[in-house]
Amino acid sequence: MPRHQQETPHPAHIVRLPAPPAPPAAPAPLEVVRTPTGNAEVDARLQRLADADHLATDGHIEVYEDVHRGLRDTLTALDAHPGPPAPSGAPHTSYDRS
């Protein structure tokens, strides 16, 4: 074989490199329906979850932690302001025949 020609490598000697990783997918809205609760503070906190729809996955945790913290604070405030007192006295049952 003349010197200026190169031999074609045998197929067993060809090294195949892995394909480069695909770029990450763009954020896509989850389109989760948020049903109003009737409590404006809770509804505002739940609406904040929509912000995660426009973030990459690694940005979701910040939104979830913020919503969790806000819901916890809102529920704690509700516990601090109890409703009307329970009725006093023993309950009367209709099956008591004494």
C-alpha positions as CSV (number, residue, x, y, z in Angstrom):
1,M,0.0,0.0,0.0
2,P,1.4,3.4,-0.9
3,R,2.4,5.7,2.0
4,H,0.1,8.5,1.2
5,Q,-3.1,6.4,1.7
6,Q,-4.4,5.8,5.2
7,E,-5.9,2.5,6.2
8,T,-9.5,2.5,7.2
9,P,-9.8,1.4,10.8
10,H,-11.4,-2.0,11.5
11,P,-15.0,-1.6,12.9
12,A,-13.9,-3.2,16.1
13,H,-11.4,-0.5,16.7
14,I,-13.7,2.4,16.2
15,V,-14.6,4.2,19.5
16,R,-18.1,5.6,19.7
17,L,-18.5,8.6,22.0
18,P,-21.7,9.1,23.8
19,A,-24.1,11.7,22.4
20,P,-24.0,15.1,24.1
21,P,-26.7,15.5,26.7
22,A,-29.9,17.2,25.5
23,P,-30.4,20.8,26.7
24,P,-32.9,21.1,29.6
25,A,-36.5,21.6,28.5
26,A,-38.0,25.0,28.9
27,P,-40.3,25.5,31.9
28,A,-43.8,24.5,31.2
29,P,-46.9,25.4,33.2
30,L,-48.3,22.6,35.3
31,E,-51.8,24.1,34.9
32,V,-52.9,22.9,38.3
33,V,-56.4,24.3,39.1
34,R,-56.5,26.2,42.3
35,T,-59.9,26.2,43.9
36,P,-60.6,29.2,46.1
37,T,-60.9,28.4,49.8
38,G,-62.9,31.5,50.8
39,N,-60.0,32.8,52.9
40,A,-58.3,35.7,51.1
41,E,-54.9,35.1,52.8
42,V,-54.8,31.4,52.0
43,D,-56.0,32.0,48.4
44,A,-53.3,34.6,47.9
45,R,-50.7,32.1,49.2
46,L,-52.0,29.4,46.9
47,Q,-52.0,31.7,43.9
48,R,-48.2,32.2,44.5
49,L,-47.8,28.6,43.4
50,A,-48.4,29.8,39.8
51,D,-45.0,31.5,40.0
52,A,-43.4,28.0,39.8
53,D,-44.9,27.5,36.4
54,H,-42.4,29.9,34.8
55,L,-39.3,28.6,36.7
56,A,-36.9,25.8,36.0
57,T,-37.3,22.9,38.4
58,D,-34.5,24.1,40.7
59,G,-36.4,27.3,41.3
60,H,-39.5,25.6,42.5
61,I,-38.2,25.0,46.0
62,E,-38.0,28.7,46.8
63,V,-41.7,29.2,45.8
64,Y,-42.9,26.1,47.7
65,E,-41.0,27.1,50.8
66,D,-42.4,30.7,50.6
67,V,-46.0,29.3,50.2
68,H,-45.5,26.8,53.0
69,R,-44.2,29.5,55.3
70,G,-47.1,31.9,54.5
71,L,-49.7,29.2,54.9
72,R,-48.2,28.2,58.3
73,D,-48.2,31.8,59.4
74,T,-51.8,32.3,58.2
75,L,-53.0,29.1,60.0
76,T,-51.1,30.0,63.2
77,A,-52.9,33.4,63.1
78,L,-56.2,31.7,62.8
79,D,-55.5,29.6,65.9
80,A,-54.5,32.7,67.8
81,H,-58.0,34.2,67.3
82,P,-60.4,31.4,68.4
83,G,-64.0,31.5,67.5
84,P,-66.9,31.7,69.8
85,P,-66.8,29.6,73.0
86,A,-68.3,26.2,73.0
87,P,-71.8,25.8,74.6
88,S,-71.6,25.0,78.3
89,G,-73.3,22.1,80.1
90,A,-73.5,18.5,79.3
91,P,-75.0,17.5,75.9
92,H,-78.5,16.0,76.0
93,T,-79.2,13.0,74.0
94,S,-82.6,11.9,72.7
95,Y,-82.0,8.3,73.6
96,D,-81.4,9.0,77.3
97,R,-84.5,7.6,79.1
98,S,-83.6,8.4,82.7
